[in-house]
Amino acid sequence: MKKLKTFAFCTLLAALAANHTPATAANGPTGDAAPATRDSEPKMYAWEQERDAIPSYTDLVLCYGGSHHRTPYRWDKERFTPFVTYVDEEGREHWLFDGFLFLEFQDSSRPDGGKYAYMVGVLRGQGISAGKQQWKELIDYWFDGDNGVNALEAAVKEASQRLGTPPAKRKVVMVMPDPIIYQKYDDTSDSTTYWGSLDGRRMDFAKGADRVAACKWYIDQVRRRFDEGNYQYVELAGFYPISEEIVTPGDGYCHELKKSEEVIPQVAEYLHSINQSFCWIPYNRAAGYTKWKEMGIDYAYMQPNHYWDDKGARPLSRYFSDIKAHDLAMEFEFDAFQCENDVSFDIHNWVCLKIDTQKYTQKVRYAKILRDILFSVNFVITW
């Protein structure tokens, strides 16, 4: 039986993706010290050296956190618990998600009134691109006290006292902010040196090499915090570029504001050299969805965006053809409303999507298409 990978958005959405293979703790200090990330031969930690392949994960839950506008703001042990294990109808407890994606695309509603974007294109006209200080604050958030990584460690440890040691450490995939070229992302006359300095030199994001250096610095900060945490139940398994498109010349809008080809392949090469994965979740037919492998991405899960499509602009039949043609995994979208209304969710029969804001129910009969495109395999669904 072939098992589908499952994503769940920890806000209101969840997703489902086909089984896919790679294409290729305690608080620590918050300073800039890290392994030599800009050397020709990157330093690996012992736990990275022990790996014989790029890490993989079966079921990955998306955990949005870091922006002050979110309620609740923190990811404590109690918030993680429902995603670590579940209890079946017969009262038996089982392990649930083996992967946790920590991500954020902005920081707004801050006490200081600042608004910062971790992702190109958000907070347009309201905020500015996040600099080195905000990147550090995002890392600190996920390693702060009983929040984030430490809370997940505690939740898995507590569950293991009931179920025994899990089959493997729970995998953590960490967001990688966009190194946005301009301080105001769409103003080409604005500063490109706003981010901060590395090794005593001010970074100029007009240069691809400086954007890559900032990403490597961020990656190494996260790696160091994991190493210092000495976690027993969780491990760092990779990074996730927050942008949902990979814009290259002739593919995508506003190439001059993004220039993904100057960053994504270079970061992928670095991650692979230290035995870390690179996963990506583009929107439907986003720039780069046909060439994610050549960009160095290990796992790519395309969004159907059918849930919000009331004009028929993104038909599922086309979506299934796309993911087959380009060897993409799939994401399936729904919200918590489904779980509260006893809606049928049998992939071998039908999928019933209820869109509360539109006050109607749309039944999408696509199981046969799925079976035909994905070679008539059986599926197990987990959320």
C-alpha positions in Angstrom: 0.0 0.0 0.0 1.4 3.4 -1.0 1.1 6.0 1.7 0.4 9.6 0.9 2.5 12.2 2.6 0.4 14.6 4.6 0.8 18.3 5.3 -1.4 20.1 7.8 -1.6 23.8 8.1 -1.8 24.5 11.8 -4.0 27.6 11.2 -7.0 26.4 9.2 -5.6 24.4 6.3 -4.3 20.9 5.8 -2.7 19.2 2.8 -2.1 15.8 1.3 0.9 14.8 -0.9 2.0 11.8 -2.8 4.9 9.6 -1.5 8.0 11.3 -2.7 11.8 10.8 -2.7 14.5 13.4 -2.9 15.5 14.7 -6.3 19.0 14.7 -5.4 16.4 22.2 22.6 17.8 23.8 25.5 18.3 27.5 24.8 21.7 28.4 23.3 23.4 31.8 22.9 22.1 34.1 20.3 25.4 35.5 19.0 26.9 35.2 15.5 29.3 32.4 16.2 28.7 29.4 14.0 30.5 26.7 12.0 32.5 28.1 9.1 29.7 28.3 6.6 31.5 30.4 4.0 34.5 28.0 3.7 34.9 25.8 0.7 34.3 22.7 2.8 31.5 23.4 5.3 31.8 21.9 8.8 29.3 19.3 9.7 28.1 18.4 13.1 28.4 14.8 14.3 24.6 14.2 13.9 24.8 15.4 10.3 27.8 13.3 9.5 26.0 10.2 10.7 23.4 10.5 8.0 23.7 8.4 4.9 21.1 10.3 2.9 19.2 13.6 2.8 16.5 13.4 5.5 13.0 12.5 4.6 9.6 12.8 6.4 6.3 11.1 5.9 3.7 13.4 7.5 4.6 17.1 8.0 2.5 19.6 9.9 2.9 23.3 9.2 3.3 25.5 12.3 3.0 29.2 11.7 4.7 31.3 14.4 6.9 34.3 15.1 4.7 37.2 14.1 3.1 39.1 16.9 -0.2 39.3 15.1 -0.8 35.5 15.6 -3.2 34.3 18.3 -2.1 32.3 20.2 1.4 33.7 19.8 3.4 30.8 21.2 3.8 27.1 20.4 4.0 25.5 23.8 3.9 21.8 24.7 0.1 21.7 25.0 -0.3 23.2 21.5 2.0 20.6 19.9 0.5 17.6 21.8 -2.5 17.0 19.4 -0.1 16.8 16.4 2.4 14.4 18.1 -0.1 11.6 18.8 -3.8 10.7 18.2 -6.3 8.3 19.8 -8.3 6.1 17.5 -11.9 5.2 17.8 -11.0 2.1 19.9 -9.1 4.3 22.4 -5.6 3.3 21.3 -3.0 6.0 21.0 -0.6 6.2 18.0 2.2 8.5 16.8 0.9 11.1 14.3 3.2 13.6 12.5 6.8 12.7 12.1 7.7 16.1 10.7 7.1 19.7 11.8 7.6 22.7 9.5 8.2 26.0 11.5 7.5 28.9 9.2 6.6 32.6 9.2 6.3 35.2 6.4 6.0 38.5 8.3 6.2 40.1 11.8 3.5 42.6 12.4 1.6 44.0 15.5 4.9 44.3 17.2 5.2 46.2 20.5 7.6 48.6 18.8 5.1 49.2 16.0 7.5 47.8 13.3 6.3 45.7 10.4 8.8 43.4 8.8 8.5 41.0 5.8 10.3 37.7 5.7 8.8 37.0 2.3 9.0 39.1 -0.8 5.6 40.7 -1.6 4.0 40.8 1.8 3.2 43.9 3.8 3.3 45.9 0.6 3.1 49.6 1.4 3.0 48.9 5.1 6.3 47.5 6.2 9.9 46.9 5.2 12.1 43.9 4.5 13.3 42.0 7.5 17.0 42.6 8.3 19.5 40.5 10.2 18.1 41.5 13.6 14.6 40.3 12.6 16.1 37.1 11.2 17.8 36.6 14.6 14.5 37.3 16.4 12.7 34.7 14.3 15.3 32.1 15.3 15.1 33.2 19.0 11.3 32.8 18.9 11.6 29.1 17.9 14.2 28.3 20.6 12.8 30.5 23.4 12.3 28.8 26.7 9.3 26.4 26.6 8.3 27.5 23.1 9.0 26.0 19.7 11.7 23.4 19.4 12.0 22.9 23.2 8.2 22.6 23.5 8.1 20.0 20.8 10.9 18.1 22.5 8.9 18.1 25.7 5.7 16.9 23.9 7.4 14.0 22.2 9.2 13.0 25.4 5.9 13.0 27.3 4.2 10.9 24.7 7.2 8.4 24.6 6.5 7.7 28.3 3.2 6.3 27.2 4.0 4.8 23.8 7.7 4.0 24.1 10.5 5.6 22.0 9.1 6.7 18.6 10.4 4.9 15.5 12.7 7.9 14.8 13.3 11.4 16.0 10.7 13.8 15.0 12.0 15.9 12.0 12.0 19.7 12.1 12.1 21.7 8.9 12.9 25.4 9.5 11.8 28.3 7.4 14.4 30.3 5.4 13.4 33.9 5.0 13.7 35.6 1.6 16.9 37.7 1.3 14.8 40.5 -0.2 16.8 42.7 -2.5 15.3 46.1 -1.6 14.4 47.4 1.8 11.0 48.3 0.3 10.7 45.2 -1.8 9.2 46.8 -5.0 11.1 50.1 -4.8 14.3 49.7 -7.0 15.6 53.0 -5.8 15.6 51.9 -2.1 18.5 50.6 -0.1 20.0 47.2 -0.9 22.4 47.4 2.1 19.8 47.5 4.8 20.1 43.9 6.1 23.3 44.2 8.2 26.9 42.9 8.2 28.8 39.6 8.2 32.4 39.2 9.1 32.7 43.0 9.4 31.4 43.7 5.9 28.0 45.3 5.2 25.9 43.0 2.9 24.7 44.4 -0.4 21.7 42.4 -1.5 22.1 43.8 -5.0 24.8 41.0 -5.2 23.6 37.4 -5.3 26.7 36.3 -3.4 25.8 38.5 -0.4 22.2 37.2 -0.4 23.5 33.6 -0.4 26.0 34.5 2.4 23.1 35.8 4.5 21.1 32.6 4.0 24.1 30.5 4.9 24.6 32.5 8.1 20.9 32.0 9.0 21.2 28.2 8.3 24.2 28.0 10.5 22.6 29.8 13.3 19.7 27.4 13.3 22.1 24.4 13.1 24.2 25.7 16.0 21.1 26.1 18.2 20.0 22.5 17.4 23.5 21.2 18.2 23.7 23.1 21.5 20.2 21.9 22.5 21.4 18.2 22.4 17.8 17.1 21.7 16.9 13.5 22.2 13.5 13.4 20.5 13.7 15.9 17.6 16.3 16.8 15.0 16.8 19.4 12.3 16.0 17.8 8.9 16.2 20.8 6.5 15.0 24.2 5.4 12.0 25.7 3.6 12.3 28.8 1.3 9.4 30.9 2.3 8.6 32.2 -1.2 6.1 30.1 -3.1 7.7 30.8 -6.5 11.2 30.5 -7.9 11.5 33.4 -10.4 14.1 33.1 -13.1 14.6 34.9 -16.4 11.6 34.3 -18.6 9.7 32.5 -15.8 7.6 34.5 -13.4 6.8 38.1 -12.7 9.1 40.9 -11.6 12.4 39.0 -12.0 14.3 42.1 -11.2 12.8 42.0 -7.6 13.5 38.3 -7.0 16.3 36.8 -9.1 15.8 33.3 -7.5 18.5 31.7 -9.7 21.1 33.7 -7.8 20.2 32.1 -4.4 18.1 28.9 -4.5 20.6 26.6 -6.4 23.5 27.9 -4.3 21.7 27.4 -1.0 20.6 23.9 -2.1 24.2 23.0 -2.9 25.2 24.2 0.6 22.4 22.3 2.3 23.2 19.1 0.5 26.9 19.4 1.5 25.8 19.3 5.1 23.2 16.5 4.7 20.2 18.8 5.1 17.1 18.8 2.9 15.4 21.6 0.9 11.6 21.4 0.5 9.2 23.8 -1.2 5.5 24.3 -1.6 4.6 26.4 -4.7 1.2 27.6 -5.4 -0.6 26.2 -8.5 1.6 26.6 -11.5 3.9 29.0 -9.7 7.1 30.1 -11.4 9.6 27.3 -11.1 7.1 24.5 -10.7 8.4 22.8 -13.9 12.1 23.0 -13.0 12.3 22.5 -9.2 14.7 19.7 -9.5 17.3 21.7 -11.5 17.0 24.4 -8.8 18.2 21.8 -6.2 14.9 21.3 -4.4 14.5 17.8 -2.8 10.8 17.8 -2.1 8.2 19.9 -4.0 4.5 19.8 -3.2 2.3 21.9 -5.4 -0.8 23.5 -4.1 -4.0 22.8 -6.1 -5.6 26.1 -4.8 -8.9 24.5 -5.9 -10.5 25.1 -2.5 -10.8 28.8 -3.2 -11.5 28.5 -6.9 -15.1 29.5 -7.6 -14.5 30.4 -11.2 -13.1 27.1 -12.4 -9.7 28.6 -13.2 -7.7 25.8 -11.6 -9.4 22.5 -12.6 -8.3 19.4 -10.8 -7.8 17.5 -14.0 -5.2 19.9 -15.1 -3.6 19.9 -11.7 -3.2 16.1 -11.8 -1.7 16.2 -15.2 0.8 18.8 -14.0 2.0 16.9 -11.0 2.4 13.8 -13.0 4.3 15.5 -15.9 6.7 17.3 -13.5 7.1 14.6 -10.8 5.6 16.8 -8.1 4.0 15.6 -4.9 0.5 17.0 -4.2 -1.0 19.1 -1.5 -4.7 18.9 -0.6 -6.5 21.8 1.1 -9.3 21.9 3.5 -10.1 23.6 6.8 -11.2 22.6 10.3 -14.8 23.1 9.3 -14.7 19.7 7.5 -13.8 17.9 10.8 -16.7 19.5 12.6 -19.4 18.6 10.2 -19.0 14.9 9.6 -18.2 15.5 5.9 -17.3 12.4 3.8 -13.6 12.2 3.1 -13.1 8.9 1.3 -10.5 9.3 -1.5 -11.7 6.1 -3.1 -15.2 7.4 -3.4 -15.6 11.2 -3.2 -14.1 14.2 -1.6 -16.7 16.7 -0.3 -15.4 20.3 0.1 -17.6 22.7 2.1 -16.7 26.3 1.7 -18.4 28.1 4.6 -17.7 31.6 3.3 -19.6 30.8 0.1 -22.4 29.0 1.9 -22.4 26.1 -0.4 -21.0 22.6 -0.8 -19.0 21.6 -3.8 -18.5 17.9 -4.4 -15.5 17.0 -6.4 -15.4 13.6 -7.8 -11.8 13.0 -8.6 -10.8 9.6 -7.1 -10.7 7.9 -10.5 -8.5 10.7 -11.9 -6.1 10.2 -8.9 -6.0 6.4 -9.4 -5.3 6.8 -13.1 -2.6 9.4 -12.8 -0.9 7.9 -9.8 -0.8 4.4 -11.3 -3.9 2.8 -9.6 -2.3 2.6 -6.2 -4.2 2.5 -2.9 -3.9 5.3 -0.4 -3.8 5.8 3.3 -4.9 9.3 4.4 -3.7 10.8 7.7 -4.4 14.3 9.0 
